[in-house]
Amino acid sequence: MHRLLARTLSSARAPLARGVATALALTLASSVLAASASTAAAPDGTGPDRRPGGNAWFTSWAASQQRLAPTPLRDQSMRMITHLSQGGDAVRIRVQNTFGETPLTVDAATVAHSDGKDAATEGRPRPVTFDGRRRVVVPPGGEVWSDTTRLRTAAQDDVAVSLSVTGTVAPGQHDSAFRTNYLTPPGSGDHTADPAGTAFTETTGSTLLVSAVDVRNPRLRGSLVAYGSSVVDGTGSTNCGPGCSRPGADLRWTDDLARRITSELPPARQFAVANAGIGGTTSAATCPGIGAGVRGLDAAARLERDVLALHGVTGVLYYYGTNDLPAGCDAAQIEASYREVFQRLRAAGIKVYVTPITPRPGYTDQHNRDRHAVGTFVSKWNSCGGTCDGILPFDQVLEDPVRPNSINPPYDTGDGVHANIAGQQALADIVSLPMLASSARR
């Protein structure tokens, strides 16, 4: 099996194409993917085995691409800081060209430890290869996973992923990193091997090109993927009160949950946590008010590339619906989208944990009727009527006990929609770790 995985994913149902050394390509129709939800083959020829005991690779960090960056790159390097939920004895990275219309060439890549505070690395960066080569071409609409790079990491470590490009490149982007990432000036060339950060004089609040980091750790029992819109992505997680902000502190509820897993679960029940949130997205594709910038990024459309293509996934934390209602979807449309996604996940052997739709002061009476109906569906028999595996009671955590359509003031960023740092921690604290641990395959 070819050690380099190159996949082409559509923006709708993401049909999958696998490249092999003999140039054999097997294209699966989207209807088959919807039924089977097959996972991406692991790099290094280990095959499409998502079981924790299968290849010991688990996605420990993710940032779902959502569009092309508005500013192209030109003969320069970038250094993206990734925050690992779990560590291991080696890493590998995913580079995507999901929205590109032309091949994207990465000339060099490295990984290194980082303190997360600036562009400098702790120790000399280690080269990353793709099928044994430093240079890799990512096809339009596709992705590649790197070879194994030996780098010993621990839970909560920051890893700097550096990439360089030549020519003019339109990179894929995840808009909100909630931290500072770094670039060298256009025309500055390859600085991926620099331990010093002095060449990286430009900054961005987005994450470019790199969309996932795996760790090799046979002791882990799975990866849990948080899937949803801005409340998953991390909006509010830097807000520590009026006039107070803590970017780069990794205080999303998913980060807090990862820390709880590390400290509270026994060594034999450890999980990675990957964040697959994109702000503004909906669960359903049929909401008439979906904005142009997020159309085609609904839950079913990006499920293959943003969840099923990750490694070691045993559970999904599903937090959607808050945008569906103001975008014009009713309860029936939302529930239909839930059923479709849950069926695909469970067919892949992945457990699904769901939160009822959380409150917003801007909901109309009809929105609240629909929210109640969806909440009843999610809570029925504590299993979404047999279509999910457990409930995350985030609606109860965030609800103002005096004004149930609003967020509890100590947890409100001020927009009535997003939880601040205290609210993020409260969400993480309500999650049942024994429930999540039941997703382990062994």
Secondary structure, DSSP 4 states (H G I P E B T S, - for coil): --SSEEEE--SSS---EEE-TT--EEEPPHHHHHHH-PPPPBGGGTBS--SHHHH-EEEEEE----EE-SS-EEEEEEEEEEE-SS--S-EEEEEE-TT-SS-EEE-EEEEEEE-SSSS--EEEEEE--BTTBS-EEEPTTEEEEPPPB-----TT-EEEEEEEEEEEE--EEES--SS-EEEPPTT----TT-SS-TT--EEESSEESEEEEEEE-TT---EEEEEESHHHHTTTTTB-STT-B-TTS--SHHHHHHHHHHHHS-GGG--EEEEEE-TT--S-S--TT--GGGTT-STTTTHIIIIITSSSEEEEEEE--TTTTTTT--HHHHHHHHHHHHHHHHHTT-EEEEPPPPP-TT--HHHHHHHHHHHHHHHGGGTGGGTSSEE--HHHHHB-SSSTTSB-GGGB-SSSSSB-HHHHHHHHHHS-HHHHHTT---
